[in-house]
């Protein structure tokens, strides 16, 4: 699977950069990492890591969506706390204020007349982000777990997809990770996600440097 952060967030970056007012970007990005968060927490009780109900549609609704909403709410509270800290600590104010401003900017979207409307808007953003995670993991991994507990298929691609060049023992995983063609897709999507996520930061920095040079 692509790296939880920032690859999954970067892979859906064209979506929220093209239509920023259609999503709560903060919730969308948090949702993009929720399936791994759910199965990571489940791994503590299962005794090992790996894709499970967090990568199913049922798990997305029953656990992933509530967890995504809670994490979004906690992140907003964290941003507000940073704003208050910036007002009390003059030495750290500029840096802390930028982080708080960034969280506030991501937690944007159209104004809603009711709390229910706002909750549905944020919840849809979490769900879309989490569903995109399931799609990209399916492409890069090959496990079809969407319909757990009723149906699962660990070999839904052609046989050549599951060719094992070698195996990698990973901490926390029950079985060694098989390295094959899917690893190339994993590397490609991970690098692509990182590039898409970081591209605007590089562009903003380059623009700032040009402005200083011209001044």
C-alpha positions as CSV (number, residue, x, y, z in Angstrom):
1,X,0.0,0.0,0.0
2,X,1.3,3.5,-0.5
3,X,2.7,5.2,2.5
4,X,-0.1,6.5,4.8
5,X,1.3,10.0,4.9
6,X,1.8,12.0,2.7
7,X,1.3,9.6,-0.2
8,X,-2.4,8.9,0.2
9,X,-3.0,12.6,0.8
10,X,-1.0,13.5,-2.2
11,X,-2.7,11.0,-4.5
12,X,-6.1,12.8,-3.9
13,X,-4.5,16.3,-4.0
14,X,-5.7,17.0,-7.6
15,X,-9.2,16.5,-6.3
16,X,-9.1,19.0,-3.5
17,X,-6.9,21.5,-5.3
18,X,-9.3,21.5,-8.3
19,X,-12.5,21.9,-6.2
20,X,-11.4,23.2,-2.8
21,X,-14.8,24.5,-1.8
22,X,-16.3,21.0,-2.4
23,X,-14.5,19.4,0.4
24,X,-13.3,20.0,3.9
25,X,-9.6,19.4,3.0
26,X,-8.5,18.7,6.6
27,X,-11.2,15.9,6.9
28,X,-10.4,14.6,3.4
29,X,-6.7,14.2,4.2
30,X,-7.4,12.7,7.6
31,X,-9.8,10.3,6.0
32,X,-7.2,9.2,3.5
33,X,-5.2,7.8,6.4
34,X,-8.0,6.4,8.5
35,X,-8.1,2.7,7.1
36,X,-4.4,2.3,8.2
37,X,-5.2,3.9,11.6
38,X,-8.1,1.5,12.2
39,X,-6.2,-1.6,11.3
40,X,-3.1,-0.3,13.2
41,X,-5.3,0.0,16.4
42,X,-6.8,-3.4,15.6
43,X,-3.4,-4.9,15.3
44,X,-2.7,-4.2,18.9
45,X,-5.5,-6.6,19.9
46,X,-4.9,-9.0,17.0
47,X,-1.3,-9.4,17.9
48,X,0.0,-8.4,14.4
49,X,-0.4,-5.8,11.8
50,X,-2.0,-6.1,8.3
51,X,-5.1,-5.1,6.3
52,X,-8.3,-6.1,8.0
53,X,-11.8,-4.5,8.6
54,X,-10.3,-1.0,8.3
55,X,-10.0,-1.7,4.6
56,X,-13.6,-2.9,4.2
57,X,-16.6,-0.8,3.4
58,X,-18.4,-2.0,6.5
59,X,-15.4,-1.1,8.7
60,X,-15.2,2.3,6.9
61,X,-18.7,3.2,8.0
62,X,-18.7,1.6,11.4
63,X,-15.2,2.6,12.6
64,X,-13.4,4.6,10.0
65,X,-15.9,7.4,9.6
66,X,-16.4,8.0,13.4
67,X,-12.6,7.9,13.9
68,X,-12.0,10.3,11.1
69,X,-14.6,12.7,12.5
70,X,-13.0,12.5,16.0
71,X,-9.5,13.0,14.6
72,X,-10.6,16.0,12.5
73,X,-12.2,17.6,15.6
74,X,-9.1,17.0,17.7
75,X,-6.9,18.5,15.0
76,X,-9.1,21.6,14.9
77,X,-8.9,21.9,18.7
78,X,-5.1,21.5,18.4
79,X,-5.0,24.4,15.9
80,X,-7.0,26.6,18.3
81,X,-4.7,25.7,21.1
82,X,-1.7,26.7,18.9
83,X,-3.4,30.1,18.2
84,X,-3.8,30.7,21.9
85,X,-0.2,29.7,22.5
86,X,1.0,32.1,19.8
87,X,-0.7,34.9,21.6
88,X,1.2,34.0,24.9
89,X,4.6,33.1,23.6
90,X,6.1,36.0,21.5
91,X,9.3,34.1,20.7
92,X,7.4,31.2,19.0
93,X,4.5,33.2,17.8
94,X,5.4,33.4,14.0
95,X,6.0,29.6,13.6
96,X,3.1,28.5,15.8
97,X,0.8,30.9,14.2
98,X,1.6,29.6,10.7
99,X,0.8,26.1,11.8
100,X,-2.5,27.2,13.3
101,X,-3.3,29.2,10.2
102,X,-2.6,26.2,8.0
103,X,-5.0,24.0,10.0
104,X,-7.7,26.7,9.9
105,X,-7.2,27.1,6.2
106,X,-7.6,23.4,5.6
107,X,-10.6,23.3,7.8
108,X,-12.6,25.3,5.4
109,X,-15.6,24.9,3.1
110,X,-19.0,26.5,2.4
111,X,-20.9,28.0,5.3
112,X,-23.7,25.8,6.6
113,X,-26.9,26.9,8.3
114,X,-26.9,24.1,10.8
115,X,-24.5,21.9,12.7
116,X,-26.0,18.9,11.0
117,X,-25.1,20.3,7.6
118,X,-21.6,21.0,8.7
119,X,-21.3,17.4,10.1
120,X,-22.5,15.9,6.9
121,X,-20.1,18.0,4.9
122,X,-17.1,17.0,7.0
123,X,-18.3,13.4,7.2
124,X,-18.5,13.1,3.4
125,X,-15.0,14.5,3.1
126,X,-13.7,11.9,5.6
127,X,-15.6,9.1,3.7
128,X,-14.2,10.1,0.3
129,X,-10.7,10.3,1.6
130,X,-11.0,6.9,3.2
131,X,-12.6,5.3,0.1
132,X,-9.7,6.7,-2.0
133,X,-7.3,4.9,0.3
134,X,-9.2,1.6,-0.3
135,X,-8.9,2.1,-4.1
136,X,-5.2,2.9,-4.1
137,X,-4.4,0.0,-1.8
138,X,-6.4,-2.4,-4.0
139,X,-4.3,-1.3,-7.0
140,X,-1.0,-1.5,-5.2
141,X,-1.6,-4.6,-3.0
142,X,-4.1,-7.0,-4.7
143,X,-6.2,-7.9,-1.6
144,X,-9.9,-7.4,-2.1
145,X,-11.3,-6.9,1.4
146,X,-14.1,-4.5,0.7
147,X,-16.9,-6.9,1.6
148,X,-15.6,-8.3,4.8
149,X,-16.9,-10.2,6.7
150,X,-18.9,-11.8,4.0
151,X,-16.3,-12.1,1.3
152,X,-12.5,-11.6,0.9
153,X,-10.2,-12.4,-1.9
154,X,-6.4,-12.3,-1.5
155,X,-5.7,-13.2,-5.1
156,X,-8.0,-11.1,-7.2
157,X,-5.4,-10.2,-9.8
158,X,-3.8,-12.5,-12.4
159,X,-1.3,-15.0,-11.1
160,X,1.7,-13.1,-12.4
161,X,0.8,-10.2,-10.1
162,X,1.7,-12.5,-7.1
163,X,5.1,-13.5,-8.3
164,X,7.5,-13.5,-5.4
165,X,11.0,-12.2,-6.1
166,X,11.9,-12.3,-2.5
167,X,10.3,-11.8,0.9
168,X,10.8,-9.0,3.5
169,X,10.3,-9.7,7.2
170,X,8.5,-6.6,8.7
171,X,8.2,-5.8,12.4
172,X,4.7,-6.4,13.6
173,X,3.6,-8.4,10.7
174,X,2.7,-12.1,11.0
175,X,4.1,-13.2,7.7
176,X,7.0,-11.8,5.6
177,X,6.0,-9.3,3.0
178,X,6.1,-10.7,-0.5
179,X,8.1,-8.5,-2.9
180,X,6.8,-8.8,-6.5
181,X,5.2,-6.7,-9.3
182,X,3.0,-5.0,-6.8
183,X,6.0,-3.5,-5.1
184,X,6.8,-1.5,-8.2
185,X,3.3,-0.1,-8.2
186,X,3.6,0.6,-4.4
187,X,6.9,2.5,-5.1
188,X,5.4,4.4,-8.0
189,X,2.2,5.5,-6.1
190,X,4.2,6.4,-3.0
191,X,6.6,8.6,-4.9
192,X,3.8,10.1,-7.0
193,X,1.8,10.9,-3.9
194,X,4.8,12.6,-2.2
195,X,5.5,14.6,-5.3
196,X,1.8,15.7,-5.7
197,X,1.7,16.6,-2.0
198,X,4.9,18.6,-1.9
199,X,4.7,20.3,-5.3
200,X,2.7,23.4,-4.2
201,X,5.2,23.9,-1.3
202,X,8.1,23.9,-3.7
203,X,6.2,26.2,-6.1
204,X,5.4,28.7,-3.3
205,X,9.0,28.8,-2.1
206,X,10.3,29.3,-5.7
207,X,7.8,32.2,-6.1
208,X,8.9,33.7,-2.8
209,X,12.6,33.5,-3.8
210,X,11.9,35.2,-7.2
211,X,10.0,38.0,-5.5
212,X,13.0,38.6,-3.1
213,X,15.4,38.6,-6.0
214,X,13.4,41.1,-8.0
215,X,13.1,43.3,-4.9
